[in-house]
Amino acid sequence: MAVPTPELTADVSHLQGHLGGIATRARTLSWNDERPWRPDTHVWGESGTPTVDLHDLSVRIAVECVHATVDEGGSLQSGAVVFVTGRGRHSIGGKSPLKEAVTQSLLDAAQEHGWRLRTGAPGRLVLIMDESAANAQARGRLGPMAWAAILLFGFSLLYVLVSSILG
């Protein structure tokens, strides 16, 4: 497991502090006793990027959380933020109102600020504020280790093919 960089640790700590108001708003939700939303459990660093989990929030409060995070976006050293919306498997018709509202909010923010929004892993959206600061995974690019693995696999496959033809 990779050790978090000082920049990532600072960004996560900054967002956890900044999103305290969202936790206060989330306490009003009827399901808060069973599934409370707290910055210390719903904001973390993963693969070098701050991650904000919007599960356990209403659509309205999730959009407020996105806006609060976007307000801090320019000051984040990691250059990107991942928002976990989920896949919508528990939503009626398989379409998540939360994911749709969050996607629209992030598209609006990306357009307004000249940032980029991309789909990450299933149920995740990645807002890239600074391409030069965001890591390869956040940008949707393969990192050096992935390329090394691909090359190794390719050469191994080539060796097996040539060996079977020649001998």
Phi and psi in degrees as a GROMACS rama.xvg file:
@    title "Ramachandran Plot"
@    xaxis  label "Phi"
@    yaxis  label "Psi"
@TYPE xy
-73.5613  144.348  ALA-2
-80.9515  130.453  VAL-3
-61.7061  140.704  PRO-4
-73.7345  159.427  THR-5
-58.7643  -34.4967  PRO-6
-64.3437  -44.5734  GLU-7
-64.4057  -45.3494  LEU-8
-58.8233  -42.8775  THR-9
-65.5598  -41.8913  ALA-10
-64.3923  -43.5828  ASP-11
-63.6423  -45.9449  VAL-12
-60.7337  -42.4902  SER-13
-61.7199  -47.5611  HIS-14
-66.1992  -40.5319  LEU-15
-59.0196  -42.0224  GLN-16
-67.7792  -41.2612  GLY-17
-70.9069  -26.8314  HIS-18
-94.5956  13.7567  LEU-19
-58.7441  -35.2965  GLY-20
-64.694  -30.8102  GLY-21
-66.8874  -40.834  ILE-22
-61.2835  -39.9778  ALA-23
-62.0093  -44.8456  THR-24
-64.9969  -36.8653  ARG-25
-67.0081  -24.1476  ALA-26
-63.4868  -18.6044  ARG-27
-81.1121  -9.47791  THR-28
-74.3035  142.935  LEU-29
-62.0922  -25.7729  SER-30
-96.2341  7.09846  TRP-31
-59.8154  -34.3192  ASN-32
-63.8557  -35.9921  ASP-33
-86.9714  -36.8002  GLU-34
-136.59  74.7727  ARG-35
-72.6255  143.468  PRO-36
-98.1757  122.637  TRP-37
-136.468  142.984  ARG-38
-58.3436  -33.7802  PRO-39
-72.2664  -18.5554  ASP-40
-108.909  -15.9835  THR-41
-117.252  4.1634  HIS-42
-132.025  122.724  VAL-43
-152.645  174.185  TRP-44
-102.54  134.419  GLY-45
-143.377  126.769  GLU-46
53.7821  37.7022  SER-47
81.1567  10.1371  GLY-48
-133.546  135.061  THR-49
-59.5378  138.902  PRO-50
-127.753  130.047  THR-51
-117.259  114.94  VAL-52
-89.9606  119.488  ASP-53
-93.7303  0.468493  LEU-54
-57.5076  151.315  HIS-55
76.2671  10.1113  ASP-56
-113.473  152.586  LEU-57
-73.1413  166.965  SER-58
-58.7084  -46.9004  VAL-59
-61.3399  -45.7674  ARG-60
-71.7111  -33.3676  ILE-61
-61.9306  -41.4836  ALA-62
-66.1336  -38.7025  VAL-63
-61.7267  -39.4302  GLU-64
-63.4518  -42.2527  CYS-65
-60.405  -47.009  VAL-66
-61.4923  -42.0616  HIS-67
-63.8506  -38.9994  ALA-68
-69.2762  -43.0262  THR-69
-60.7047  -38.2999  VAL-70
-57.5045  -29.2917  ASP-71
-97.0194  -5.40447  GLU-72
-52.735  -42.393  GLY-73
-67.438  -19.2775  GLY-74
-96.732  -2.3933  SER-75
-81.9066  126.373  LEU-76
-73.481  -22.1165  GLN-77
-73.3102  -17.3911  SER-78
80.3666  -3.71897  GLY-79
-158.318  161.326  ALA-80
-139.565  138.083  VAL-81
-100.627  132.586  VAL-82
-111.365  124.883  PHE-83
-94.3018  115.024  VAL-84
-106.325  -20.3791  THR-85
86.0293  173.067  GLY-86
-93.7471  -13.0521  ARG-87
87.137  16.076  GLY-88
-63.0712  -25.4983  ARG-89
-97.7899  3.44233  HIS-90
-89.2009  153.167  SER-91
-63.1052  128.104  ILE-92
74.3399  6.60188  GLY-93
72.9669  6.00519  GLY-94
-105.951  124.94  LYS-95
-90.0919  114.194  SER-96
-60.5013  -34.7945  PRO-97
-63.2032  -48.9667  LEU-98
-61.847  -40.8625  LYS-99
-64.431  -44.0248  GLU-100
-67.9185  -41.5324  ALA-101
-66.3378  -42.5251  VAL-102
-58.5012  -45.4741  THR-103
-64.142  -41.7155  GLN-104
-61.7474  -42.0477  SER-105
-70.702  -37.0365  LEU-106
-61.9509  -43.3878  LEU-107
-61.1891  -44.7294  ASP-108
-64.2035  -43.2708  ALA-109
-61.0436  -43.0924  ALA-110
-66.7779  -42.9829  GLN-111
-64.1582  -38.021  GLU-112
-101.357  -3.61823  HIS-113
74.9331  27.6819  GLY-114
-95.5329  -178.194  TRP-115
-128.009  139.117  ARG-116
-115.386  134.14  LEU-117
-137.759  156.892  ARG-118
-80.272  131.443  THR-119
-97.8752  -139.467  GLY-120
-61.4856  163.922  ALA-121
-51.8897  131.608  PRO-122
78.5915  15.5976  GLY-123
-133.303  141.63  ARG-124
-122.162  138.66  LEU-125
-115.942  120.19  VAL-126
-98.9943  118.844  LEU-127
-105.383  114.283  ILE-128
-94.0304  -30.925  MET-129
-141.14  101.438  ASP-130
-57.1673  -35.5302  GLU-131
-75.0269  -25.0027  SER-132
-93.3758  -28.8234  ALA-133
-69.2038  141.901  ALA-134
-74.2913  168.172  ASN-135
-58.6381  -40.4924  ALA-136
-64.66  -43.3677  GLN-137
-62.0499  -37.5238  ALA-138
-76.5072  -8.39499  ARG-139
83.3087  22.8712  GLY-140
-110.101  157.047  ARG-141
-81.3226  136.299  LEU-142
-82.3928  174.601  GLY-143
-59.5949  -36.7152  PRO-144
-67.177  -37.3964  MET-145
-65.3201  -42.6565  ALA-146
-64.2686  -39.5141  TRP-147
-61.9292  -42.1684  ALA-148
-64.6524  -41.0375  ALA-149
-63.419  -45.5105  ILE-150
-62.793  -43.2486  LEU-151
-61.3727  -44.4032  LEU-152
-62.2824  -44.6165  PHE-153
-60.9106  -45.373  GLY-154
-66.8492  -36.8273  PHE-155
-64.1359  -43.1811  SER-156
-63.9309  -43.4927  LEU-157
-61.5235  -42.4496  LEU-158
-61.0161  -45.1959  TYR-159
-63.2844  -42.38  VAL-160
-64.4647  -47.7635  LEU-161
-63.9204  -42.0108  VAL-162
-61.4827  -39.5864  SER-163
-72.3528  -29.652  SER-164
-75.6971  -43.2966  ILE-165
-82.9646  -17.6982  LEU-166
